[in-house]
Amino acid sequence: ASQSATPPAPASQSAAAAPPGGGRFRTRDVLVPGGPSDFGSLLLSAPVLAGLEAAGFHRPSPVQLKAIPLGRCGLDLIVQAKSGTGKTCVFSTIALDAVLLESSATQILILAPTREIAVQIHAVITTIGIKMEGLECHVFIGGTPLNQDKIRLKKCHIAVGSPGRIKQLIELDYLNTASIRLFILDEADKLLEEGSFQEQINWIYSSLPANKQMLAVSATYPESLANALTRYMREPTFVRLNPTDPSLIGLKQYYKIVNSHPLPHKTFEEKTQHLQELFSKIPFNQALVFSNLHSRAQHLAEILTSRGFPAECISGKSIQNFLILLKLCINVTGNRKINLKSWLAWALVK
């Protein structure tokens, strides 16, 4: 087996700036040199500005600076930027600024490809919207009681959910779409890839008012996504940052080549051995290891724990694992101050 690493970025690319009060360094892909020092220049409402400040969003990233003003103008937008550069904040801010709190009707609909992403979006929106008295934002995903969704939809300004559950709620007449003015697809490349949610999204789209605004947000913009979005948008405005370089400047990436075995468990054993060697050589406080299969993740957690690396398997299969994920998120969000109370409430109901 051989090991390779991406070469270090030139000094001009990897240059980072620390915020005045300390904290995390900001690399060029999340920092606008000479740009505005806060969100005040974006002419957002006072409650949204206060919520951004309270949530730890002090200075707009490049994608936020370009996309938020366009979204506030009512334009259909296709936003492409690297993961981790603030796209969720973009559409959350646009949505919150568009909400009419005096109306109890659902005005914003946001679709996500997974339950976990839907819950994360809900957490970000409720955190930024903390200063908006009376705001109702709820998450609607499979595995939760339909009666509970029906009650929540009696007053819900912003609905966040998975395509399957949202379609079901519309079919049951629990979700009235007549007042929806903004339709958002997060991780649009995943939502619209072939064989995923296209039929459900087509159905949902056809049930929405004709004069709605639409936002599609993605880290990538393959040709298949471009073709799919032509069904929904007319002359959209593009906000595309670093379209040919999806990697974050501040992130070092390495890969390890392992031997391919006829028996899958042999490949798994070799990968596990390499992982233990990595953990033994590199100092770290926390680490995330992703697996395609729940059973494999569970087995790996048991192996690592037995060999001196305490590990927990996290998946959507049990409430206990979800609570572990919440605890982990609380630890890693640090000074970003993401409000996870809504996540906890959802997990307890689940």
C-alpha positions as a Python dict, from the first residue, in 0.01 Angstrom:
ca = {
    (1, 'A'): (0, 0, 0),
    (2, 'S'): (114, 353, -65),
    (3, 'Q'): (16, 682, 87),
    (4, 'S'): (-26, 1014, -87),
    (5, 'A'): (-125, 1360, 25),
    (6, 'T'): (-242, 1668, -150),
    (7, 'P'): (44, 1918, -182),
    (8, 'P'): (31, 2216, 51),
    (9, 'A'): (-143, 2520, -93),
    (10, 'P'): (70, 2819, -186),
    (11, 'A'): (104, 3078, 86),
    (12, 'S'): (-125, 3318, -100),
    (13, 'Q'): (-404, 3059, -104),
    (14, 'S'): (-369, 2921, 245),
    (15, 'A'): (-338, 3260, 410),
    (16, 'A'): (-585, 3296, 694),
    (17, 'A'): (-705, 3574, 916),
    (18, 'A'): (-800, 3547, 1280),
    (19, 'P'): (-1108, 3731, 1404),
    (20, 'P'): (-1032, 4034, 1621),
    (21, 'G'): (-1160, 3862, 1933),
    (22, 'G'): (-967, 3544, 1872),
    (23, 'G'): (-1126, 3211, 1780),
    (24, 'R'): (-1097, 3016, 1459),
    (25, 'F'): (-887, 3135, 1167),
    (26, 'R'): (-1076, 3216, 847),
    (27, 'T'): (-928, 3108, 515),
    (28, 'R'): (-977, 3287, 185),
    (29, 'D'): (-1281, 3079, 87),
    (30, 'V'): (-1475, 3205, 390),
    (31, 'L'): (-1322, 3552, 417),
    (32, 'V'): (-1374, 3857, 196),
    (33, 'P'): (-1052, 4064, 205),
    (34, 'G'): (-1148, 4424, 263),
    (35, 'G'): (-1515, 4326, 269),
    (36, 'P'): (-1780, 4435, 519),
    (37, 'S'): (-1699, 4368, 882),
    (38, 'D'): (-2054, 4255, 964),
    (39, 'F'): (-2392, 4171, 810),
    (40, 'G'): (-2524, 4525, 856),
    (41, 'S'): (-2437, 4622, 498),
    (42, 'L'): (-2683, 4361, 366),
    (43, 'L'): (-2981, 4569, 487),
    (44, 'L'): (-3141, 4282, 676),
    (45, 'S'): (-3414, 4334, 933),
    (46, 'A'): (-3307, 4413, 1289),
    (47, 'P'): (-3427, 4080, 1436),
    (48, 'V'): (-3238, 3880, 1171),
    (49, 'L'): (-2921, 4084, 1225),
    (50, 'A'): (-2949, 4034, 1600),
    (51, 'G'): (-3004, 3662, 1549),
    (52, 'L'): (-2698, 3629, 1325),
    (53, 'E'): (-2487, 3806, 1585),
    (54, 'A'): (-2623, 3588, 1866),
    (55, 'A'): (-2556, 3274, 1660),
    (56, 'G'): (-2192, 3369, 1605),
    (57, 'F'): (-2221, 3481, 1242),
    (58, 'H'): (-2024, 3804, 1272),
    (59, 'R'): (-1886, 3858, 923),
    (60, 'P'): (-2034, 3742, 590),
    (61, 'S'): (-1843, 3488, 384),
    (62, 'P'): (-1806, 3542, 5),
    (63, 'V'): (-2110, 3329, -81),
    (64, 'Q'): (-2320, 3503, 185),
    (65, 'L'): (-2214, 3846, 63),
    (66, 'K'): (-2307, 3766, -297),
    (67, 'A'): (-2618, 3551, -258),
    (68, 'I'): (-2815, 3708, 29),
    (69, 'P'): (-2881, 4046, -143),
    (70, 'L'): (-2989, 3870, -464),
    (71, 'G'): (-3219, 3638, -273),
    (72, 'R'): (-3375, 3930, -89),
    (73, 'C'): (-3457, 4087, -427),
    (74, 'G'): (-3682, 3791, -508),
    (75, 'L'): (-3464, 3639, -780),
    (76, 'D'): (-3451, 3267, -849),
    (77, 'L'): (-3103, 3159, -743),
    (78, 'I'): (-2868, 2871, -806),
    (79, 'V'): (-2598, 2887, -539),
    (80, 'Q'): (-2289, 2672, -569),
    (81, 'A'): (-2008, 2693, -316),
    (82, 'K'): (-1785, 2463, -119),
    (83, 'S'): (-1919, 2275, 180),
    (84, 'G'): (-1848, 2467, 497),
    (85, 'T'): (-1857, 2815, 344),
    (86, 'G'): (-2197, 2919, 480),
    (87, 'K'): (-2462, 2813, 228),
    (88, 'T'): (-2712, 2708, 496),
    (89, 'C'): (-2681, 3053, 650),
    (90, 'V'): (-2753, 3202, 305),
    (91, 'F'): (-3094, 3049, 253),
    (92, 'S'): (-3183, 3057, 623),
    (93, 'T'): (-3123, 3433, 629),
    (94, 'I'): (-3316, 3489, 305),
    (95, 'A'): (-3606, 3281, 439),
    (96, 'L'): (-3619, 3454, 776),
    (97, 'D'): (-3605, 3798, 619),
    (98, 'A'): (-3901, 3707, 395),
    (99, 'V'): (-4131, 3570, 667),
    (100, 'L'): (-4443, 3765, 761),
    (101, 'L'): (-4488, 3683, 1128),
    (102, 'E'): (-4839, 3825, 1144),
    (103, 'S'): (-4959, 3540, 920),
    (104, 'S'): (-4973, 3185, 1057),
    (105, 'A'): (-4962, 3029, 709),
    (106, 'T'): (-4666, 2829, 579),
    (107, 'Q'): (-4466, 3068, 361),
    (108, 'I'): (-4130, 2895, 314),
    (109, 'L'): (-4074, 2531, 213),
    (110, 'I'): (-3727, 2377, 236),
    (111, 'L'): (-3645, 2025, 114),
    (112, 'A'): (-3341, 1824, 222),
    (113, 'P'): (-3221, 1481, 100),
    (114, 'T'): (-3186, 1326, 448),
    (115, 'R'): (-3355, 1349, 784),
    (116, 'E'): (-3031, 1455, 949),
    (117, 'I'): (-2978, 1747, 711),
    (118, 'A'): (-3340, 1857, 761),
    (119, 'V'): (-3291, 1860, 1138),
    (120, 'Q'): (-2965, 2054, 1099),
    (121, 'I'): (-3134, 2316, 878),
    (122, 'H'): (-3413, 2351, 1134),
    (123, 'A'): (-3156, 2407, 1409),
    (124, 'V'): (-2977, 2679, 1210),
    (125, 'I'): (-3300, 2860, 1122),
    (126, 'T'): (-3433, 2857, 1478),
    (127, 'T'): (-3096, 2975, 1606),
    (128, 'I'): (-3070, 3269, 1365),
    (129, 'G'): (-3440, 3341, 1415),
    (130, 'I'): (-3413, 3350, 1795),
    (131, 'K'): (-3492, 3723, 1803),
    (132, 'M'): (-3804, 3689, 1585),
    (133, 'E'): (-4084, 3670, 1839),
    (134, 'G'): (-4357, 3428, 1734),
    (135, 'L'): (-4152, 3253, 1464),
    (136, 'E'): (-4264, 2895, 1401),
    (137, 'C'): (-4027, 2668, 1210),
    (138, 'H'): (-4081, 2292, 1218),
    (139, 'V'): (-3916, 1985, 1070),
    (140, 'F'): (-4121, 1715, 895),
    (141, 'I'): (-3954, 1380, 832),
    (142, 'G'): (-4041, 1013, 822),
    (143, 'G'): (-4064, 824, 1149),
    (144, 'T'): (-4254, 1094, 1340),
    (145, 'P'): (-4631, 1082, 1412),
    (146, 'L'): (-4848, 1235, 1140),
    (147, 'N'): (-5090, 1373, 1398),
    (148, 'Q'): (-4807, 1569, 1552),
    (149, 'D'): (-4719, 1713, 1210),
    (150, 'K'): (-5082, 1811, 1158),
    (151, 'I'): (-5084, 2007, 1485),
    (152, 'R'): (-4756, 2182, 1405),
    (153, 'L'): (-4879, 2286, 1062),
    (154, 'K'): (-5164, 2487, 1212),
    (155, 'K'): (-4903, 2757, 1265),
    (156, 'C'): (-4580, 2706, 1075),
    (157, 'H'): (-4404, 2988, 893),
    (158, 'I'): (-4114, 2774, 767),
    (159, 'A'): (-4147, 2402, 691),
    (160, 'V'): (-3831, 2195, 656),
    (161, 'G'): (-3852, 1832, 554),
    (162, 'S'): (-3773, 1535, 337),
    (163, 'P'): (-3954, 1505, 1),
    (164, 'G'): (-4147, 1191, 95),
    (165, 'R'): (-4300, 1330, 414),
    (166, 'I'): (-4372, 1674, 263),
    (167, 'K'): (-4553, 1512, -31),
    (168, 'Q'): (-4755, 1299, 210),
    (169, 'L'): (-4855, 1602, 418),
    (170, 'I'): (-4970, 1790, 107),
    (171, 'E'): (-5170, 1489, -13),
    (172, 'L'): (-5342, 1465, 326),
    (173, 'D'): (-5425, 1838, 314),
    (174, 'Y'): (-5226, 1890, 634),
    (175, 'L'): (-4984, 2125, 455),
    (176, 'N'): (-5156, 2409, 272),
    (177, 'T'): (-4926, 2535, -2),
    (178, 'A'): (-5133, 2837, -110),
    (179, 'S'): (-4918, 3090, 78),
    (180, 'I'): (-4575, 2945, -1),
    (181, 'R'): (-4362, 3219, -160),
    (182, 'L'): (-4016, 3065, -134),
    (183, 'F'): (-3917, 2708, -229),
    (184, 'I'): (-3564, 2595, -138),
    (185, 'L'): (-3372, 2282, -238),
    (186, 'D'): (-3073, 2218, -14),
    (187, 'E'): (-2813, 1972, -144),
    (188, 'A'): (-2990, 2009, -478),
    (189, 'D'): (-2745, 1777, -652),
    (190, 'K'): (-2849, 1495, -418),
    (191, 'L'): (-3220, 1576, -434),
    (192, 'L'): (-3229, 1579, -814),
    (193, 'E'): (-2983, 1305, -904),
    (194, 'E'): (-3129, 1027, -1116),
    (195, 'G'): (-3329, 771, -923),
    (196, 'S'): (-3356, 975, -604),
    (197, 'F'): (-3641, 1219, -532),
    (198, 'Q'): (-3714, 1364, -876),
    (199, 'E'): (-4071, 1236, -904),
    (200, 'Q'): (-4161, 1353, -554),
    (201, 'I'): (-4005, 1695, -610),
    (202, 'N'): (-4185, 1733, -945),
    (203, 'W'): (-4513, 1658, -768),
    (204, 'I'): (-4441, 1900, -483),
    (205, 'Y'): (-4334, 2172, -727),
    (206, 'S'): (-4658, 2136, -924),
    (207, 'S'): (-4861, 2183, -605),
    (208, 'L'): (-4697, 2518, -521),
    (209, 'P'): (-4812, 2864, -637),
    (210, 'A'): (-4684, 2968, -980),
    (211, 'N'): (-4536, 3298, -859),
    (212, 'K'): (-4303, 3151, -597),
    (213, 'Q'): (-3932, 3227, -570),
    (214, 'M'): (-3693, 2931, -585),
    (215, 'L'): (-3343, 2869, -449),
    (216, 'A'): (-3125, 2568, -529),
    (217, 'V'): (-2815, 2524, -316),
    (218, 'S'): (-2537, 2276, -385),
    (219, 'A'): (-2166, 2215, -339),
    (220, 'T'): (-2143, 2076, -694),
    (221, 'Y'): (-2316, 2165, -1020),
    (222, 'P'): (-2310, 1865, -1255),
    (223, 'E'): (-2479, 1876, -1594),
    (224, 'S'): (-2760, 1654, -1466),
    (225, 'L'): (-2845, 1916, -1203),
    (226, 'A'): (-2840, 2195, -1460),
    (227, 'N'): (-3082, 2001, -1680),
    (228, 'A'): (-3313, 1919, -1390),
    (229, 'L'): (-3332, 2278, -1268),
    (230, 'T'): (-3446, 2405, -1608),
    (231, 'R'): (-3784, 2246, -1530),
    (232, 'Y'): (-3829, 2467, -1227),
    (233, 'M'): (-3654, 2797, -1294),
    (234, 'R'): (-3674, 3063, -1561),
    (235, 'E'): (-3359, 3265, -1615),
    (236, 'P'): (-3211, 3195, -1271),
    (237, 'T'): (-2926, 3401, -1133),
    (238, 'F'): (-2608, 3205, -1065),
    (239, 'V'): (-2384, 3251, -763),
    (240, 'R'): (-2092, 3016, -818),
    (241, 'L'): (-1774, 3032, -614),
    (242, 'N'): (-1471, 2813, -691),
    (243, 'P'): (-1670, 2586, -927),
    (244, 'T'): (-1359, 2388, -1025),
    (245, 'D'): (-1209, 2356, -677),
    (246, 'P'): (-1455, 2208, -424),
    (247, 'S'): (-1190, 2153, -154),
    (248, 'L'): (-1167, 2385, 144),
    (249, 'I'): (-838, 2574, 164),
    (250, 'G'): (-805, 2517, 538),
    (251, 'L'): (-857, 2141, 508),
    (252, 'K'): (-570, 1900, 452),
    (253, 'Q'): (-668, 1580, 274),
    (254, 'Y'): (-491, 1245, 265),
    (255, 'Y'): (-581, 907, 129),
    (256, 'K'): (-457, 553, 186),
    (257, 'I'): (-463, 287, -82),
    (258, 'V'): (-560, -56, 51),
    (259, 'N'): (-551, -394, -116),
    (260, 'S'): (-871, -527, -268),
    (261, 'H'): (-970, -871, -136),
    (262, 'P'): (-1225, -1114, -282),
    (263, 'L'): (-1379, -1138, 65),
    (264, 'P'): (-1522, -802, 185),
    (265, 'H'): (-1444, -872, 549),
    (266, 'K'): (-1073, -900, 463),
    (267, 'T'): (-1080, -553, 309),
    (268, 'F'): (-1260, -425, 619),
    (269, 'E'): (-994, -581, 845),
    (270, 'E'): (-714, -413, 650),
    (271, 'K'): (-889, -75, 658),
    (272, 'T'): (-945, -112, 1031),
    (273, 'Q'): (-578, -187, 1086),
    (274, 'H'): (-472, 121, 890),
    (275, 'L'): (-720, 331, 1087),
    (276, 'Q'): (-575, 215, 1419),
    (277, 'E'): (-224, 297, 1297),
    (278, 'L'): (-343, 644, 1199),
    (279, 'F'): (-503, 705, 1538),
    (280, 'S'): (-185, 586, 1710),
    (281, 'K'): (39, 828, 1521),
    (282, 'I'): (-167, 1147, 1501),
    (283, 'P'): (-266, 1343, 1815),
    (284, 'F'): (-636, 1432, 1818),
    (285, 'N'): (-918, 1523, 2055),
    (286, 'Q'): (-1212, 1403, 1849),
    (287, 'A'): (-1249, 1219, 1520),
    (288, 'L'): (-1538, 1129, 1291),
    (289, 'V'): (-1526, 807, 1089),
    (290, 'F'): (-1792, 756, 823),
    (291, 'S'): (-1922, 420, 704),
    (292, 'N'): (-2170, 329, 432),
    (293, 'L'): (-2331, 60, 648),
    (294, 'H'): (-2472, 83, 1000),
    (295, 'S'): (-2361, -272, 1084),
    (296, 'R'): (-2005, -200, 977),
    (297, 'A'): (-1997, 124, 1176),
    (298, 'Q'): (-2119, -61, 1485),
    (299, 'H'): (-1855, -331, 1444),
    (300, 'L'): (-1581, -73, 1389),
    (301, 'A'): (-1682, 117, 1704),
    (302, 'E'): (-1658, -205, 1905),
    (303, 'I'): (-1314, -286, 1763),
    (304, 'L'): (-1175, 62, 1827),
    (305, 'T'): (-1310, 65, 2183),
    (306, 'S'): (-1158, -275, 2257),
    (307, 'R'): (-819, -148, 2138),
    (308, 'G'): (-805, 166, 2346),
    (309, 'F'): (-989, 416, 2128),
    (310, 'P'): (-1329, 480, 2295),
    (311, 'A'): (-1585, 505, 2015),
    (312, 'E'): (-1961, 531, 1970),
    (313, 'C'): (-2166, 431, 1669),
    (314, 'I'): (-2405, 708, 1562),
    (315, 'S'): (-2696, 644, 1327),
    (316, 'G'): (-3061, 732, 1286),
    (317, 'K'): (-3170, 390, 1411),
    (318, 'S'): (-3208, 476, 1778),
    (319, 'I'): (-3279, 779, 1992),
    (320, 'Q'): (-2978, 704, 2211),
    (321, 'N'): (-2742, 732, 1917),
    (322, 'F'): (-2907, 1056, 1811),
    (323, 'L'): (-2855, 1199, 2158),
    (324, 'I'): (-2488, 1100, 2133),
    (325, 'L'): (-2474, 1297, 1808),
    (326, 'L'): (-2627, 1597, 1982),
    (327, 'K'): (-2363, 1584, 2252),
    (328, 'L'): (-2092, 1563, 1989),
    (329, 'C'): (-2236, 1861, 1799),
    (330, 'I'): (-2249, 2066, 2117),
    (331, 'N'): (-1878, 1996, 2166),
    (332, 'V'): (-1767, 2072, 1811),
    (333, 'T'): (-1979, 2382, 1742),
    (334, 'G'): (-1779, 2568, 2006),
    (335, 'N'): (-1824, 2943, 1992),
    (336, 'R'): (-2068, 2924, 1698),
    (337, 'K'): (-2343, 2891, 1965),
    (338, 'I'): (-2577, 2678, 1754),
    (339, 'N'): (-2897, 2627, 1952),
    (340, 'L'): (-2960, 2253, 1968),
    (341, 'K'): (-3269, 2257, 2188),
    (342, 'S'): (-3491, 2190, 1889),
    (343, 'W'): (-3276, 1892, 1792),
    (344, 'L'): (-3314, 1749, 2140),
    (345, 'A'): (-3690, 1801, 2136),
    (346, 'W'): (-3714, 1624, 1801),
    (347, 'A'): (-3503, 1332, 1927),
    (348, 'L'): (-3715, 1287, 2238),
    (349, 'V'): (-4033, 1281, 2030),
    (350, 'K'): (-3873, 1039, 1787),
}
